[in-house]
Amino acid sequence: MPTSNQQNWVEVGRIEDIPPLGARLVKSPKGDIAVFRTQGDEIFALRDKCPHKGGPLSQGIVHGKKVACPLHDWKIHLDTGLAVAPDEGCAARFPVEVRDGLIYLSLEPASGR
């Protein structure tokens, strides 16, 4: 279990529970969080809300370290939450840790809204 402020962290599951280039939706009292897995097994988490029109990022297509919003195809960087230029905006980013194949998610955002 993560050491920093343990009460705000939840276990999401194992890495293999999320398909490569896929996402899992985590419900939280402060809003839905999308947890993404890249082809290289990197794990990222963003608010499940595109900064453009609020589209569900968890339903988007992951390519490299970006996700494409299913509504208007905005590309969002998984590692920062920032929209790819020329688009502007930011989805809140949430810290994740992987230990022994288990994914832990902080319910407190690291950045964004």
C-alpha positions as CSV (number, residue, x, y, z in Angstrom):
1,M,0.0,0.0,0.0
2,P,1.3,3.5,-0.8
3,T,2.9,5.2,2.2
4,S,1.7,8.8,1.6
5,N,-1.7,9.5,3.2
6,Q,-3.0,6.0,2.9
7,Q,-6.6,6.8,3.5
8,N,-6.9,8.5,0.1
9,W,-5.5,5.5,-1.8
10,V,-7.6,2.6,-3.1
11,E,-6.6,-0.7,-4.7
12,V,-7.9,-0.8,-8.3
13,G,-6.8,-4.3,-9.3
14,R,-4.0,-6.1,-11.1
15,I,-2.3,-4.6,-14.2
16,E,-3.7,-7.5,-16.3
17,D,-7.2,-6.5,-15.3
18,I,-6.9,-3.6,-17.7
19,P,-6.3,-4.6,-21.3
20,P,-3.3,-3.1,-23.0
21,L,-4.4,0.3,-24.6
22,G,-7.5,0.1,-22.4
23,A,-9.0,1.8,-19.4
24,R,-10.9,1.0,-16.2
25,L,-13.4,3.3,-14.6
26,V,-13.2,4.0,-10.9
27,K,-16.1,5.7,-9.2
28,S,-15.2,8.2,-6.4
29,P,-17.3,10.6,-4.3
30,K,-15.6,13.5,-6.2
31,G,-16.2,12.1,-9.7
32,D,-15.2,9.3,-12.0
33,I,-11.5,8.5,-12.6
34,A,-10.2,6.7,-15.6
35,V,-7.2,4.4,-15.1
36,F,-5.3,3.7,-18.3
37,R,-2.8,1.0,-19.4
38,T,-0.4,1.7,-22.3
39,Q,1.0,-0.9,-24.6
40,G,4.2,-0.8,-22.5
41,D,2.2,-1.5,-19.2
42,E,2.5,2.1,-17.9
43,I,-0.4,3.1,-15.8
44,F,-1.9,6.6,-15.7
45,A,-5.1,8.1,-14.2
46,L,-7.1,11.1,-15.2
47,R,-10.5,12.6,-14.4
48,D,-12.9,10.8,-16.7
49,K,-13.9,14.1,-18.3
50,C,-12.4,15.7,-21.3
51,P,-11.6,19.4,-20.7
52,H,-13.4,20.3,-24.0
53,K,-17.0,19.1,-23.6
54,G,-16.8,16.6,-20.8
55,G,-16.6,13.5,-22.9
56,P,-15.8,10.2,-21.1
57,L,-12.0,9.7,-21.6
58,S,-12.3,6.1,-20.3
59,Q,-14.2,5.3,-23.6
60,G,-11.5,6.8,-25.7
61,I,-8.8,5.1,-27.8
62,V,-5.3,5.0,-26.2
63,H,-2.3,5.4,-28.5
64,G,1.2,5.8,-27.1
65,K,0.8,8.0,-24.0
66,K,-2.3,9.8,-25.2
67,V,-6.0,9.1,-25.2
68,A,-8.5,10.4,-27.8
69,C,-11.8,11.7,-26.5
70,P,-14.6,9.8,-28.1
71,L,-16.8,12.9,-28.6
72,H,-14.6,15.3,-30.6
73,D,-11.2,13.4,-30.9
74,W,-9.3,15.8,-28.7
75,K,-6.0,14.1,-27.7
76,I,-5.1,14.3,-24.0
77,H,-1.6,13.4,-22.6
78,L,-1.9,10.6,-20.1
79,D,1.1,11.7,-18.1
80,T,0.1,15.4,-17.7
81,G,-3.6,15.6,-18.5
82,L,-2.9,18.4,-20.9
83,A,-4.7,18.6,-24.3
84,V,-2.4,18.3,-27.3
85,A,-1.9,21.7,-29.1
86,P,-3.6,23.5,-30.7
87,D,-6.3,22.4,-28.3
88,E,-6.1,23.8,-24.8
89,G,-7.3,22.5,-21.4
90,C,-6.3,20.0,-18.7
91,A,-8.0,16.9,-17.2
92,A,-7.1,16.3,-13.5
93,R,-4.3,13.8,-13.1
94,F,-4.3,11.3,-10.2
95,P,-1.2,9.6,-8.8
96,V,-1.0,5.9,-9.3
97,E,1.5,3.3,-8.0
98,V,2.1,-0.3,-9.0
99,R,3.4,-2.7,-6.4
100,D,3.7,-6.4,-7.1
101,G,1.4,-6.1,-10.0
102,L,-1.3,-4.3,-8.1
103,I,-2.5,-0.9,-9.0
104,Y,-3.1,1.7,-6.3
105,L,-4.9,5.0,-7.1
106,S,-4.9,8.2,-5.0
107,L,-8.4,9.7,-4.9
108,E,-6.8,13.2,-4.5
109,P,-5.8,14.8,-7.8
110,A,-2.2,15.8,-8.4
111,S,-3.2,18.5,-10.9
112,G,-5.9,19.9,-13.1
113,R,-9.6,20.1,-12.1
